[in-house]
């Protein structure tokens, strides 16, 4: 979750009604949130796999992939992210189905925007990460890593990072010079451990190695059968 003057949180908003979607997005933005709005379930899933979000607001009836199927898919990948369903239905069976899909709560349309904002605050307080006070800027060889602004730079290069790349590099920096099991990285950066996420992690590990390949005293080692070790020398010491 962002701090230091950044957005309160990153929200994935999935709503196929363009008028309502725009109104909710603008209201959330005006209240300090960073909002990614998607008009259908498939686009939303693509965004979720590429970026890190703090909370998901999902309409139930969506093109291409309905909100409950999307919630179930998201929950399989991330056990902790809050999921709030936006629904025009108020039947008990639909509420139960929503909770079974992995949603944490629902809000029935039409809803009061102030109620939605209060619900968001409640969920974000519950899930506020313990490492919020951890450092967000690091020195990696000659490179400066700025987690909040998503860049890795020196006088010679400037790499603009994706959120996932930044999350991975930050986790490695916070755990430098110790062996990290594959499942440990997956759980802490991807939110869940499975085969397909493991393949994704390997792609990101390769990207990070390319960014750091020319840095002296820096090495992302593969510990076969276990995981990785991010060797980071500081002042000549490991």
C-alpha positions in Angstrom: 0.0 0.0 0.0 1.4 3.4 -0.9 2.4 6.1 1.5 4.7 9.0 1.5 2.2 11.2 -0.3 1.3 8.5 -2.9 -2.2 7.1 -3.4 -4.0 5.5 -0.4 -4.2 2.2 -2.3 -4.4 0.7 -5.8 -7.8 -0.5 -6.7 -8.9 -2.8 -9.5 -12.4 -1.7 -10.5 -14.3 -3.9 -12.9 -17.6 -2.5 -14.1 -19.1 -2.8 -17.7 -21.5 0.1 -17.4 -19.4 3.0 -18.8 -21.3 5.7 -17.0 -21.2 4.1 -13.5 -17.6 2.9 -14.1 -16.5 6.4 -14.9 -18.4 7.9 -12.0 -17.0 5.5 -9.4 -13.4 5.8 -10.8 -13.5 9.6 -10.7 -14.9 9.6 -7.1 -12.2 7.1 -5.9 -9.5 9.1 -7.6 -10.8 12.3 -6.0 -10.5 10.6 -2.7 -6.9 9.7 -3.2 -7.0 6.2 -4.7 -5.1 4.9 -7.8 -7.8 3.2 -9.9 -7.5 0.8 -12.9 -10.9 0.5 -14.5 -11.7 -2.6 -16.7 -15.0 -3.1 -18.7 -14.9 -6.9 -18.6 -13.7 -9.9 -16.6 -11.0 -11.0 -19.1 -9.3 -7.6 -19.3 -9.5 -7.4 -15.5 -7.8 -10.8 -15.1 -5.0 -9.7 -17.4 -4.5 -6.5 -15.4 -4.5 -8.4 -12.1 -1.7 -10.8 -13.3 0.5 -7.9 -14.5 0.1 -5.5 -11.6 -0.2 -5.4 -7.8 -3.5 -4.2 -6.3 -4.6 -3.6 -2.7 -8.3 -4.2 -3.2 -10.7 -5.4 -6.0 -14.2 -4.0 -6.7 -16.0 -6.4 -9.1 -19.4 -6.1 -10.7 -21.1 -9.5 -10.7 -22.6 -9.4 -14.2 -19.8 -8.8 -16.7 -18.9 -9.7 -20.3 -16.4 -12.4 -21.1 -16.0 -13.5 -17.5 -18.5 -12.9 -14.7 -17.6 -11.3 -11.4 -17.9 -14.4 -9.3 -15.7 -16.5 -11.7 -13.1 -13.6 -11.6 -13.3 -13.4 -7.8 -12.6 -17.2 -7.6 -9.7 -16.8 -10.0 -8.2 -13.9 -8.1 -8.6 -15.7 -4.8 -6.7 -18.7 -6.0 -3.8 -16.5 -6.8 -4.0 -14.2 -3.8 -5.5 -15.4 -0.5 -5.3 -12.0 1.2 -6.5 -9.3 -1.2 -9.9 -7.9 -0.3 -12.6 -8.5 -2.9 -15.8 -6.5 -2.8 -18.6 -7.4 -5.2 -20.8 -4.8 -6.8 -24.2 -6.3 -7.5 -27.8 -5.3 -8.3 -28.9 -8.6 -6.9 -29.9 -8.8 -3.2 -31.0 -12.5 -3.0 -29.5 -14.6 -0.2 -28.5 -17.3 -2.7 -26.4 -14.7 -4.7 -24.7 -13.5 -1.5 -23.8 -17.0 -0.5 -22.5 -17.7 -4.0 -20.4 -14.5 -3.8 -18.8 -15.6 -0.6 -18.1 -19.1 -1.9 -16.3 -17.5 -4.9 -13.9 -15.9 -2.5 -15.4 -12.4 -2.1 -15.1 -10.7 1.3 -18.2 -8.6 1.1 -20.8 -7.1 -1.3 -22.5 -3.8 -1.9 -25.8 -3.6 -3.6 -26.4 -1.2 -6.5 -27.4 1.6 -6.5 -25.1 2.4 -3.6 -24.1 5.5 -1.8 -20.5 6.5 -2.7 -19.8 7.4 0.9 -20.7 3.9 2.0 -18.3 2.4 -0.6 -15.5 4.7 0.6 -16.1 3.6 4.2 -16.1 0.0 3.3 -12.8 0.4 1.5 -11.2 2.1 4.5 -12.3 -0.8 6.7 -10.9 -3.5 4.5 -7.6 -1.6 3.8 -7.1 -1.1 7.6 -7.6 -4.9 8.1 -5.1 -5.8 5.5 -2.5 -3.1 6.0 0.8 -4.8 5.6 3.2 -5.2 8.5 6.2 -4.1 6.3 4.7 -0.6 5.6 7.6 0.9 7.5 10.2 -1.1 5.6 12.6 0.9 3.4 11.5 1.9 -0.1 14.9 3.1 -1.4 18.0 0.9 -1.8 21.5 1.0 -3.3 22.3 -2.0 -5.5 25.9 -1.6 -6.7 25.9 1.7 -8.7 22.1 1.6 -9.0 19.5 3.4 -7.0 16.3 1.4 -6.6 13.2 3.6 -5.8 10.3 1.2 -5.0 7.6 3.9 -4.8 8.5 5.4 -8.2 9.3 2.1 -9.9 12.7 2.8 -11.2 16.2 1.4 -11.1 18.8 4.0 -12.2 22.3 5.3 -12.3 24.1 8.0 -14.2 24.3 5.6 -17.2 21.0 3.7 -17.2 17.4 4.2 -16.2 15.1 1.2 -16.0 11.4 1.9 -15.6 10.0 -1.1 -13.7 6.6 -2.8 -13.6 5.0 -3.1 -10.2 5.8 -6.8 -10.1 9.4 -6.3 -10.9 9.7 -3.7 -8.2 7.9 -5.9 -5.6 10.4 -8.7 -6.4 13.5 -6.5 -6.2 12.3 -5.0 -3.0 11.7 -8.4 -1.4 15.2 -9.5 -2.5 16.8 -6.4 -1.1 14.9 -6.8 2.3 16.2 -10.4 2.4 19.7 -9.9 0.9 22.5 -12.5 1.6 20.2 -15.3 2.8 18.8 -18.3 0.9 15.2 -17.8 -0.1 13.1 -20.8 -0.9 11.0 -20.6 -4.1 7.8 -21.0 -2.2 8.8 -18.2 0.2 9.2 -15.7 -2.7 6.0 -16.8 -4.4 4.0 -16.4 -1.2 5.4 -13.0 -0.4 5.5 -11.5 -3.8 2.8 -13.3 -5.8 0.5 -14.1 -2.9 0.3 -17.8 -3.6 2.4 -20.8 -4.6 1.6 -22.9 -7.6 3.3 -24.3 -10.8 2.2 -21.6 -13.2 3.1 -18.7 -10.8 6.5 -20.5 -10.4 7.0 -20.3 -14.2 6.1 -16.6 -14.1 8.6 -16.0 -11.2 11.4 -17.5 -13.3 10.7 -15.0 -16.1 10.9 -12.2 -13.6 14.1 -13.5 -12.1 15.6 -13.5 -15.5 14.6 -9.9 -16.1 16.1 -8.8 -12.7 19.3 -10.5 -13.6 19.5 -8.6 -16.8 19.0 -5.3 -14.9 21.8 -6.1 -12.5 24.3 -8.0 -14.7 26.9 -5.2 -14.8 26.8 -4.4 -11.1 29.9 -5.4 -9.1 29.3 -7.1 -5.8 25.7 -8.0 -6.8 24.6 -11.5 -7.8 21.2 -13.3 -7.9 22.3 -16.9 -7.4 20.2 -19.9 -8.1 20.4 -22.5 -5.2 19.4 -25.6 -7.1 16.5 -27.5 -5.6 15.9 -24.8 -3.1 15.5 -21.3 -4.5 17.7 -18.2 -4.7 20.2 -16.0 -2.9 20.5 -12.3 -3.6 24.2 -11.5 -2.8 24.5 -7.8 -2.1 27.9 -6.5 -1.0 27.8 -3.3 1.0 31.0 -1.5 1.8 32.9 -4.6 0.8 30.9 -6.9 3.1 28.2 -9.5 2.3 
